[in-house]
Amino acid sequence: MNLLDQRVSEIKSARPSATHLVELTSLSRYELTPDGRVELLAALEKHLSWLNSHIHEVTYLISLDQPGAQSGGAFEGYGANGVAITSEINDQEREEIAAALRISPNTAQHRIDTATLLVHHLPETTRALADGSISTAHANAIARESAPLIYGGIDKSVIAKIEAKALSSAEFSTPNQIAVAMRKAVAQVQPEELAERFATARHERRVLCYPERDGMATITALLTAPDARLVMRSLELRIRQIKAEGRTHTADQRRADAFVEFFTSGEKNIESAGASDSHISSVDGPGAKRKNSAMTINVMVDLPTLMGLAENPAELSGYGPIPATLARELAKSHQWQRFITDPVSGELLDLGRGRYQPPQALIEFIAARDRTCRFPGCARAAELSDIDHAIPWDEGGQTNPGNLGVLCRRHHRLKTHGGWKIISNPDGSCTWTSPYGKSYMVPTRPINDVA
């Protein structure tokens, strides 16, 4: 690390400021080492968050400048597509902002809504944005997912607890992971509302076909989350078969071919491999062909809810919260496999051994513990990934929970051939070191957290 690299690292570690921003944009980035450029990118991103915190504050103040304006008055709720539904109270300021920034009135209104949520209702998130500890995308996710509670009149102390939990995990989570975790928190606070919304939305399931140019067409499907997961899992299984057949297609082309074959072959490729009693269930689709396969979807539900004594939301792995009614519906006609967790930490400790030989049981354990690829920010599902030895077998690595973990094929290759190193821990946490020598901690994920 040269002196310029060191200066960039010092600025990145400091609180963002105008002086630091000027220095970052004035230095010669061509004199930095590759590692220094990564530090510069992170430092600039941190200052972008700082700038956006100022933009939100000014936008919020403008929304209060017009006669008759009132805090939060513009927001009436969220539609089915997640778009804010607003009244006319922001008419003047919305048009003023739209004209000044050369953006549409709808975009201006969205900025006002987001600024109001962050500055007026989520002060800790705004402070975290100002000091650069979270990105703008993280802040927007927290604001968007908090909105139903904020404008639904939930006590401010509840919102503060959800906000604090989101901020505490932001360092190790992508914006999408934060959004899913927030949905879980909202579902836990409003389980009945989640069930009601699902019951209504379920009636909207449909498949549509739109003609496109050049002899092509687009098919879209709106399904329940478990059905969608099963369809995609089945497609992934067929994609692997197509790849093994040696077809020289891109991943998107293989997925398209698998989609057509799946729905035109007259066969159901959804297969099952068990579930659990009180924590995680793996379920198969209706009419599925029974084969010795790992085609599953995982649903975590607590025992009181499963027995109908509580209405806590369940968790669909790879998706997020689903209502208790749907979890019980899935549980009625599907196989189960037992998972045992620590009641305090949520760490996966063991799983039932009745259905598999030990090697397969160990694979099931690792997949259930990790749930996604362990590379920072990767959300590739465990069932579509590889079981990797952190310390290779031929270098003395053992086949045990402390040395095994889930990696998608891309990041598996990156570890094997791309210079990335990993230190693995028995609880599933790990630390990655990049070819530039940078370290990235990936914490363990309690079994009751969102995948």
Secondary structure, DSSP 8 states (H G I E B T S, - for coil): --HHHHHHHHHHHS---HHHHHHHHHS-GGGS-HHHHHHHHHHHHHHHHHHHHHHHHHHHHHHHHSTT--TTTTEEEE-TTS-EEE-STTHHHHHHHHHHHT--HHHHHHHHHHHIIIIII-HHHHHHHHTTSS-HHHHHHHHHHHHHHHTTT--HHHHHHHHHHHHHHGGG--HHHHHHHHHHHHHHH-HHHHHHHHHHHHTT-EEEEEE-STT-EEEEEE--HHHHHHHHHHHHHHHHHHHHTT----HHHHHHHHHHHHHHSS----------SSSEEEE--TT----S----EEEE--HHHHTTS----EEETTTEEE-HHHHHHHHHTS----EEE-TTT--EEEE--SSS-HHHHHHHHHHHHH-B--STT---BGGGSEEEESS-GGGT--SSTTTEEEE-HHHHHHHHHSS-EEEE-TTS-EEEE-TTS-EEEE----TTS--
